Amino acid sequence: RGRLKEMAHLFNVNVIGTFRVIKTFLPLVQKATNGGRVVLMSSDLASLENNRHGNQVGQPPGNKSCYRISKAALNMLVRNLAVEVDGGTLFVALSPGWVQTWPLV
């Protein structure tokens, strides 16, 4: 049950929340002379290639399935928007590599 709550929370933040923000601000972004840019934060953990036994991708060990799945869904969201949205807007998901975000020690 705890994993389902974690997955629902991560999807709400990383996918649904991101989608809502993009849909809200897209009309303003598209007013840019070049069609605008939407840049989102992905993760190396979202990589299908890097998700294999023994590959930690610079991350400490631990179960990150829910996070990986939500970030992979975010990548698909970006790809779908890039294909479906007219007007010259560029959609990009960038992965900065490993960044310690929480808990800060």
Residue, then its C-alpha position, 0 to 999 in steps of 0.5 A: r500500500g505504501r508503494l502505491k501512495e508513493m507512486a501516486h504522489l510522484f505521478n501527481v508531482n512529476v507528470i500531472g502537475t507538470f502537465r497542468v503547469i505547461k497547459t496553463f502557461l503554454p499560451l504565454v510561451q507561444k507568444a515568443t517570437n521563436g515559438g518559445r521553449v519548454v525545458l523540463m528536468s528529467s533524470d538519468l534514472a528515467s533511462l530505459e538503457n540505464n535501468r538494468h541490474g547492477n547499474q547504479v547510474g551514479q546513484p546510491p543503492g536503493n529502490k527507486s522504481c516509483y521515481r524512475i517510472s514517473k520520470a520516464a512518464l515525464n519524458m514521454l509527456v515531453r515527447n508527446l507535446a513536442v509532436e502534438v503542439d503546433g506553433g514552433t514551441l520546442f520541448v526538451a527534457l534535460s538530465p543534469g546527472w546526479v544532484q543531491t537534493w534531499p536530504l541535504v547533509 
